[in-house]
Amino acid sequence: MKKIPVKILTVLMICALIAVLAIFGYQFKDAIHIRHIVRSHEKDAPIQKSAQMPAAVQQIMIGSLCNNHDNALATLKNIKAAGYDSIELNDFMIHKTSLSVKLMTQFAGMPIGNGGSLDWHRLIKESGLHVISLHSDLGSLEKNPETVAAEARSFGTDTVVITGMYQFDYSSQEDVETLAKRLNAAGKVLAGKGIRLLYHNHNCELQRVSRNETAYDILIEKTDPAFVNFEFDSYWMTEGGANVPAIMQKLGSRMKLWHINDRGCTKSGPYMTPILKENETELGYGNLDLNTLSAIAMQNGVTGVVLETHENWVDHDPIKSFEKSADYIQQTF
């Protein structure tokens, strides 16, 4: 076997050392940044009155802040103080997660932090928050429905949400109809355990399976309301160019939870051509007609609202962002 020249080996070792130092340096810098955000909110701020309707923050919004128990608890208490009474948990964020998933969510702009190593039952209890629902995936439900149902019950919630399908062809009518059958079957099993199943959309469901129907139309029409209902995300449907009020009216009382956020440009002025890129922003500070959507949601008996933004927070601070959005939720609901 041919030996690697000493010079090449030395260079490789130096490169590896630099890479390790860079990773640890980034983690150290990130930890300082997180602690700065959390400390900046350590004040005796008055606790805001909760909205009349259950209102929650999606866990993905605080993933980067949950690098240890103290920071996670302080963040949850800020959610409570801002006037929210609940949090929506993700099963992949409350269990230890593989490095590949962490990297994938990081690159997608949704860092999940180190929450998988924390005791979320203890955190929820100490924070005084409720759990409005638990996000899971269809594969886990089909394989271990009792495990998923038991975990939801352990957090005091009767709602499990499927967050769409990955590597799935939403342009195939046959595939989408098969998905509807799978959802019906999973929902029926959960219903027998006292758990309701909701489907959460993104914008891929707007793919047309025929000239007159989208994948989302099929999922609404082919699922049984006794076993499958919906957590509607109006941001993604707006981003996909859909007639959002019409979809909400079509869902009617099957829209049980509403993922609410706004959409606008968060860039600092001056505003001029070329066309600005819009993204998620705090409620009431974008261009979505939230008042119309809120009226439809309440008219159709939605049972809770869940705030979710991934990035572009005011001052790059998710706590400031959900505090700012809380004003709209308290005034509206």
Summary of the structure (lengths in Angstrom):
residues: 333
radius of gyration: 21.7
end to end distance: 72.5
largest distance: 75.6
contacts: 1037
relative contact order: 0.12
helix: 51%
strand: 15%
